[in-house]
């Protein structure tokens, strides 16, 4: 499983979290990791250092490091105290290293997984986040950051082209640089109906994000990227229906890695990351019905029966009342709105991605003192099945 420990050193606090549980999920959905000859390459964990009063004026310093099987992320955030009626400022420096699977990944196993396309991204960003004073339901954040993106191969060497010989950057060089001005607004109506993700998304949630590339230097990227997400929850007796719609579009100069990737957990379940498509635009709809496990779950595989169109689907019931456990049935669908061909190099067409897809399935949500467990079983339009397993809010 894993372990978590908090260490107090004076006023500072250090959180150490080592996690072994995600290895099972990753081995089911992703190709085997690259062998590095070190057992630490299979370790997943995080290290967080917090200081609430760095220079004696209530300045806050947060330093975090997260490591996965395939990626790592380092974040340094410094916050200065300001009156509540003024925007709160946060200086951020971040560096991440991760495989670029969503656009350059190759779909395998009937699009249920995405293999490596031998393209990895090293991202360095630094800038300022400004959060406006929140009203009862609205919040707004503005940020301006410099970003430096360098594509790497599996040997961590800089590259300018993918395996098919197409450019992986917009500039044609070994890196892209840009200054990005981002504005994000959120509306949320609180709701605490369920311990699962409904609790955190609230009953009604809407967010809108706009990014503008500023041409400080002629060779830097100039683009406008728009993204929105809307979520609505409706209580149906003891059950809860959650629907969401997300989409976006980008115009102007863009690199292939900036395309919207469709497919995977959090998008269209039953498909690998980006296996549905990758385009300049996207639209993804999700519907999930959660219900207490005390309800008699007849025809629990009804979602699978929709796609398989066969008789005799397995049915069973669970009659034990358990408020700590929920069942769920869901349906996800997504499309690139026929914009995949407008991405430089047209990686989606070269990899045979369909451009649209539907996934259905069912799952369970279980809350325990050790954390929140989630198990999903999904099947895509190509009859390929995928199991997703996750743990969140691990107790210390």
N, C-alpha and C positions, 0 to 999 in steps of 0.2 A: 504494500500500500504506500505508505509514506510517513513523514514525520515533520512536525513544525515546532519551532522553539523560538521564544522571545527572550532577548537578553537586554537588560537595562545597564547602561554605563553612564552614570551621572544622570543628566537630563536627556541624554540620547537613548534611542531604542533601536535595536537591531532585530529584525525578523528573519529567520532562516527556515526555508521550507524545501524539503526534499521529497519528491513524488515519484513513485514507481508505477502507479496505477495506469497512467496514460500509455504505457508501453503496449498494453493489450489492445487498446483501441487503435493505436498507430500501426500495429502489426497487421490488423485486419483490413485497414483502408489504404495504407500507403506502401510503396515498395520498400524493400529492405534498406536500412540506412547504409551510407557509405562506410566502409570499414576504415577506422583510423588506427587500429591496433591498441587503443586505450579503452579500458572498461568505463572510464568517465564519459565516453561518448554516448553511452546508453542512459546516462543519468539525467533526470529532469528535475528542475528545482528553481528556487528563486532566493535572492538575498536582498534585503531591504534595510537601509539605514535612514533613520529619521532623527532630526534634531529640532526641537520646538523653539529654541531661543539661541540662535547661532552667535550673534554679536551682542546679545543683551538687550535687543530692542524688539523682541518677539519675531525676529526673522526665522523663517522655517526653511530647512534644507531637507530634501528627500532625494536619496540615491538608491536606485533599484537596479537589479540585474536578474533577468529571467533567461533560463536556458531550456530549450526543448531538444527533441531528438535531432531536429533539422535546423533550428534557428536559435538566435540569441538576440537579446535586446538590453541595452544599457540606457537608463534615463536619469538625468540630473535636473531637478527642479528647485528653484529658489524663489521664495515668496516674501515680499515685504509687506508689513502691516499698513493698511490704509483705512480711513473712515468707511463705515458701511455704505454710505450714500455715494461713494466713489467706486469706479471700476477697480476690481482686484487684479493685480498684475502678477504674472508668474514668468520668470525667465527659464527657458527650457533648452537643454542640450540632449540630443538623443542620437544613438547609433544602433542600427539593427542590421542583422545579417540573416537572410532567409532565402530558401529556394523559390523561384518564381514559377509556381505550378499552375496558377489560374489561367494564364495566357499561353505560356510556352509548354505546359505539361501535355503529355500524350495520353489520351483516353485508352484504357485497357479494360478487359473483362466486361464487355458490353457497356462501356461508359460508366461502370460503377466505381472505378478508381482512375486516378491520374498518375501516370509515371513521370519520372523526371525528364525534362527537356534540356538538361545540362545548362540551365541558365539560373544563376543566383544573383540576388541584389544586395549590394552594400549601400545602405542609406545613412547619410549624416545630415542632421538638421539642427538648426539653432535659431532661436527667435523669442518672441514675446507673445504670451497669451493674456488677453484682457477680458475678464468676466464682468458684465454689467450687473448692477444690483437687480436681483430677481424679484418679480412681482409674485402674486399668489400662484399663478399658473405658468407664466412666461419666463423664460431665461434666454440670455443671449451671450455669445462669446465671439470675440474678434481676435484674430491672431495674424501675425506677419512673421514669416520664417524664410530663411535661406536653406535650400535643400541641394544636396550633392548626391547623385545616384550613380553608382558604378557597377555595371554588370560583370559577373565573374563566372568562370566555368566550374566544374566539379573539383578541379585542383586548386581553386581559389585564385586563379590568374585572370587578369582583365581581358575581356573579349569585346569585340565590336559587332560580331555577327553570330547568329544561331547555327544549329547543325545543318540547316538547309542553305546557309549562305546569305540570309536576309539580315539587315541591320537590326540591332536590339536597342539602339538609342535613337533619339530624334536628331541629335547633332551629327551623327555619323562617327563621332569620336569614341573614346573609351569611357566617357562619362557624360552625364547631363547635369547642368546647373540651372537653378531657377529661384526666383523670389516669389513666394506665394502669399497672397492676401486672402484670408478665409473668414467668412462670416457664417455663423451657425445660430439658428434660433430654434427653441424648443417650446412646445406646449404640452403640459401633462396634467391630467386629472387623476389624483391619487386614488388607489384602490388596493386593498390588502386581502383580496378574496382567497388567493391560493399561495402555497409556499413555493410553487414552481415559478417559471419565468413570468407568469401573469402578475405575480406580486411585484416584480421589479419593473415591468413595462407599464403598469398601471392600466386603468380601464380605458383611458383615451390618451393617446400619445401621438404627437406630430412633430417632426423635425425637418428643417430645410437647411441645406448647406450649399454655399456658393464659394468656389475657389477661383481666383484670378491670378494668372501668371503675369508678373510685371516685367517688362523688357528693360531691366537696368542695363544690360549689355546686349548687343544685337544678336549674339548667338544663343542667348538664354531662351528658354521655352516661353511662348506666349499662348495662353489658352484660357478658356472659361469652362469650368466644370460645375455642373449642377446635380444635386442629389437630394431626394426626399424620402421620407419614411413615415407611414401612417399606420397606427395600430388601434384597433377597437375591440373591446371585450364586452360580451353580453352574457349575463347569467341566465341559464335555462334550468330552473329548478335547482337540483343539487349539482348540475353540470355547469361548465363554463366554456363558452365558445369564443375563441380568440382569432381574429382575422387581421392580416397585415398586408400592406402593399408598399413596395419599395421600387424606386426607379431612378434613372439619372441619364445624363447626356453630357458629352464633352465636345467642344468645337475649338478650332484653332490647331496649333502645332501640338503634336502628342507623340510620345514613344509607345511602342507596343505594350509595355508593362503598365501603362496608365489605363488600358481598356477595362471595361467592366466585365468581371469574370462571373459566370452564372453556373451554379451547380455546387453541391456539397452541403455540409452541415451549416445551418444558418442561411441557406439559399434554397436549393431544390434537393431535398434528401433523396437518396437512391442513386445519385450521380456522384462521381468524383469531383474534386475541386476544379471548377472551370470546364467540366466535361460537357455541359450543355452548350456553351458558346462563350465567346468573348467579343464585345463590340463597343462601338462609340456610344451606344445607348443600351438600356436594359429596362426590363419590367419584370418584377417577381412578386407573386401572390402566394400567401401562406394561410392555411386554415387549419386550426387545431381545436379539437373538442376534448376537454379533460373532465373526468368524473371520478367520484370516490370509488374505491375498489369494492365497497360494500354493495354497490349496484350490481345486479346480475348481468354479467358481461356475456350475453348470448351472441353468437356469431362474431367472436373476437377477431377473426380474420376476414372481416367483411371488406376491408380495404384491399387486401390481396386478391380477393375474389373478383373485384371490379376489373382488374387488369387481366387476370388469368381466364376469366369468363368460363369457369368450370364449376360443376356441382360438387357437393359434398365437402365444403370447406369445414375445417375442424371447428367445433363449437364447444364451449365449456363455460362454467359459471363460478364465480367466487362470491360467497354469501357472507363472508366474515367481515364485519364492519371494522375498518381500520382508517382512521383519519390521517395517519401518517403516510398513506399510500394512495396514489392516483393512477388511473389508467388513461390512455390517450389514443385517439385516432386522428390522423392528419392527412392533408393533401397539399402538395407544393407544386407550383408550376412557374416556369420562367421562359423568357424569350429575349433575344438580342435585337428584336424589331428590324431584322434584316440589315443590321449595321455592321456585321462582322467583316464584310468585304471592304469597309472603309478604314479599317485599322491598318497601319503601315505593315506591309509584308503579308497581310491576310493570313495570320497564323491559324485562325479557326478553320478556314477552308482547307489548308494544307494538312490539318490533323483530322479532318473528317467529322468535325463537330456538327450536330444536327441543327443548332441554332435555337431550338425550343425543346422543352421537355416537361414531363409530368411525373411526379413521384408520389406514391401513397404508402401508408403503413400504419403501424400502431406501436405503442410503447407503454412504459411504466415510469412513474416518478415516485421516489421513496425518500422520505426525510428521516434522518437518524442523528444521534448526537455526534457522529463522526463526519457528517456532511450530507449534502443532497445528491442522491444518485439518480441518474437518468439513463434509461435503456430504450432505444428506438430500433425498430425493424422496418426497413423501407424496401420497396421494390419499384424499379423504374419501368419505363415504357418498353424496354428490351427484355423484360422478365428477369432481370438480374437483381438479386437480393443483397442488401447491405445491412450490417448491424453497427449501431453507434452506441458507445458507452461513455458516460461522462460523470465526473464528480466535481461539484462546486461547493463553495463555502465550507472548506475543510476546517474542522474544529482544531483549535490549538491544544 
